[in-house]
Amino acid sequence: MIRLEGVSKHYPGAALPAVDRLTLDVRRGEFVTLVGPSGCGKTTTLKMINRIIEPTGGSIFVDGVDALSVPAHELRRSIGYVIQQIGLFPHRTIAQNIGTVPGLLGWDQARTQDRIADLIDVVGLEPEMLDRYPAELSGGQQQRVGVARALAADPPVLLMDEPFGAVDPIVRGHLQREFLDLQRKLGKTVVFVTHDIDEAIFLGTRIAMLNTGGILEQYDTPEAILSEPVNQFVEDFLGGERGLKRLALLPISSAEMVRGPMIDRTGSRDDAERIMAEHSVDWVGILDGKKLLGWVDRRDLVSPDLNGVEPRPFAVSLSPNSSLREALDAVVTGHARIAVVVEDGEYKGMLDLESISEEITE
Amino acid sequence: MNLVVAQAATPLFDWDWVTRNLDTILEKTLEHLQLTGVALGLGLLLSVLLAAVSIWKARAYKPIAAFTGALYTIPSLAVFALVAPIIGIGTPSQKFWTAEVALVSYTLLILVRNIVTGIQGVPAGVSEAARGMGYQEGGLLARIEVPIAIPAIIAGVRIAAVTVIGLVTVTSLLGLGGLGFFILDGLRRSIIFPTEIIVGVVLSVGLAAVIDLGLLMLGRSLTPWMRAQGR
């Protein structure tokens, strides 16, 4: 979808190129994050794709078209562009802002209005906002409008330069999750610049790790980069908690769950004692068929059968789609040192510290 | 003693004189307006051209700013004295253009500076977003940057208008017309005639206030979005 071949940017007077013969391939529908320290040329690389910065060497193809051979303004109308400063036009209403590219492309009024109405909904804003001016919106709302404006003419490619960098961390988290859902739904090809490795890991289907001078150190999926950083630079940039970051990417369903100390409510106290002894614990989980009722302490078992006991609910129960990092959190904070997994009310199994750490060291 | 008699004989403000000379008052007011309007119009036209050059060729801004700044520092009487021998003050049209050259030269510094700083003040992110969406240079300037600079440009026009209205009063010293005529005439009589002076002063101040207010309202109506900023 996007292909950079030996692309360079050498500023006049600079001793070293900002980007040196970079080759990068982005497939259709991929979400590629460009990440690296300041001066690594990630923003320069992004801005060469829509020629806000003109490359001094190499070639760039966008959707099969040689980007350097078409007029820059025409190229840009087919590429969505979102920047950190947002750059909404203060003298135009939200509706007019969103309708910018359709206006430049000469769409008729009715088509543009329909599109604006769709987009305000897509980015989760109220239609009442359409007649307001940008200064009346919060930073988070403004960046939603920025995304809507970039999507207006339905471009196949979106370029984003630290789009969520200027909003507070809570709003940033919301925007990241929403945008990821949106991208998956719309199937856009996204190139996304960030200096925040956690953001790069969370959003990217592939991460391009750049070093000073636009050197591509590693280009791979987040899982692969976290488990096998190719060199010291990548390892350093990933920072601490590499194992935890990897766990955040892996769903519980990818790990091997165990059944754990479980007994059906029809069982007897002797069965319960035997199961607790097998697992060397002093509690047991109670099932009603496949339904998880809770757990009881050994001291609660006063009668020979289990009818009289009142199971206590597990503090946290996770779904197979939750991440292993959440499972680990449940293990270390919960009393029983385990994480129970339930899907649609049905008991799936449990994870303990051992089964989770096996996933990290794998 | 004489002074009291004189005051009794000629009141501070003589309404009869005003009624008798209504035609002249109207004529001089219109003359004043015309001199101001033409000076502002020409000044704005020239300033837009100079500002355009300054924006396209950044290196040109310093010499342009220096030149318009130098014009601004020449005392107004000296400018009239310099221009008069070149254009002449024989015919009414010569007088008119002598006045205009001087008046226009005073508007340039204020107008060029406000247009250029207004456009340079457009946030970099706004211009970059516009380029990134496919605006070409001309469209970017006309549709995005100039509209955003309107508040700064109108502010400049307001200062220029008030300055020119004040200066037009001075042009009367050279017999070049406008409301200054009354002030000069009132002072020149053997006994100072306050009515005439008051008419000249009040009308020129009033004119400045009305035009300033008019421009302020024009600016507001052109920039509905500015009200959103304060909210």
Interface residues (C-beta under 8 A of the other chain):
Chain A: N50 I52 H73 E74 L75 R76 R77 I79 Y81 I83 Q84 Q85 I86 G87 L88 F89 P90 H91 R92 T100 V101 L104 R132 Y133 P134 A135 E136 G146 R149 L159
Chain B: P123 A124 G125 V126 S127 E128 A129 A130 R131 G132 M133 G134 Y135 Q136 G139 I144 P147 I148 I150 T223 P224 W225 A228 Q229 R231
